[in-house]
Amino acid sequence: MDPKASRDLTSLRPGISHYSRLPVQRRVMQLETEEQRNSRLSDMAQRGQERRAEETEEQRNRRLAVMRQRSQQRRAEEQRKENTLWAEHNVYVSDNICKKNKSGAGI
């Protein structure tokens, strides 16, 4: 199946936005062979390497700083989720202890 042919069919219909073509593009991507996928990923990696080879030290430092900041944000978000989970767990345990104490005291 020619990927361009399926895109051309959707573009022939009037009033079709590019958003309605997304499912077609996803199907086309699913049909690619492993060899095509590897080639595409290799091309992407090569372009990234070329971009990085051309960047200045200042640009590199900025890119690494952004990566570091995103990593810190991800870790902080994971820690927040874990703390929330433990807080909910502790409230549950505490409630059960109180219930046991009340039932044991005959309250």
PyMOL commands that set and color helices and strands:
alter all, ss='L'
color gray80, all
select helices_A, chain A and resi 3-12+18-31+34-54+57-105
alter helices_A, ss='H'
color red, helices_A
deselect
rebuild
show_as cartoon
